[in-house]
């Protein structure tokens, strides 16, 4: 079975398998048609296949009569900002994000700079399946354009969201692992403006990733090891397209990406109180932080577009997920790793505390995350068996099955990006978390490969 995933706001697959040049051209044509042949901003990450996909995207968009503004190698948050800043009709980011180098994807961005929501995504998919594309005559095909001024304005946008005068006197030394992605150049200028020193790791934008891209504890081992002799105040690992971030303390302790949202919330809610939007799989730490500031949290299905769309609808001031993605609403319409880094440094400057001290004041929970291969034709049957099993617990079934107890919760869901079943557990003790996880995995395996039943 070819590995192709079409979800809200994106199409993702293994290059040379399901993700073919023909498919990319046709989806670009569909998006250009959805934009009615208007202005579309594009950008890409550094992986090998992104240059090839860029050519296919440009061909498809230009064939529909779109004016294409090419940002080149460009973090997704910059592309989102460019769409809004230039008044474009849409944006298309070519990036496999957290997936390994075999994968790539198209992310569809609306005129507001946010990933397309479910309704708008369905419109693009309907156009794709109907092959009812706009076709511009030869004399209406426009030349490819660029706009190098956007990056300057994006940096101004980041700095405007932070208390720069509070951060500058601290002269933080910051080690950042870029995983050979798209963000090193912009990060250097950003940290210089904040009076900080950048200690770059894997900064070469070669696309030959030094490790898997997701900013997880496992993938931050190299950064954690070298923090012990870099004498940095904090470390950060940034996803290859600049939307997710994980942190390492000055002592060299890698933190779960679950800490990104509560760490950013500390300063964001001080300066601008309001709702926080997150997904069903994110740690309960964010509820504790929100309550400390007299605020509440709304939960949505997993996925950036779901979290930001619902957050905007309900007037939230912060949106994020346990994957390390955080957005400051409504000024930012996408997850932004550099802005999240800025928030954490501002919190350190405000409190006078180290990152380790800030983490020490957060509530302690034990989270377990596992995944299990599950054929797409079976995954929803397995989820239904979980729903039946926990019917007495009144599970939340808006995205898979989520069950909550006073001291723990379990979330079982289909992956949005890979043919996997994801199982997430959080509890107050390790024994409790391990017990729930083992039980859930055993049940999921039996429902997938066994004979069914309860």
ABEGO torsion letter per residue (X at the ends): XBBBBBBBGBBBBBBGBABBAAAAAAAAAAAAAAAGGBBBBBBBBABAAAAAAAAAAAAAAAAAGBBBBBAEBBBAAAAAAAAAAAGBAEBBBBBAEABBAABBBBBBBBAAGBBBBAAAAAAAAAAAAAGBBBBBBAAABBBBBBBAAAAAAAAAAAAAABBAAAAAAAGBBBBBBAGGBAAAAAAAAAAAAAGBBBBBBGABBAGBBABBABBBAAAAAAAAAAAAAAGBABBBBBBAAGABBBBBBAAGBBBBAAAAAAAAAAAAAAABBEBBBBBAABBAAAAAAAAAAGBBBBBBBBEAAAAAAAAAAAGBABBBBAAGBBBBOAABABBBAAAAAAAAAAAAAAAGBBAAAAAAABBBBBBBBBBBBBBAAAAAAAAAAAAAAAAAAGBBAABEBBBBBAABBBBBBBBAABBBBBBBBBBABAAAAAAAAAAAAAAAAAAAABAEEX
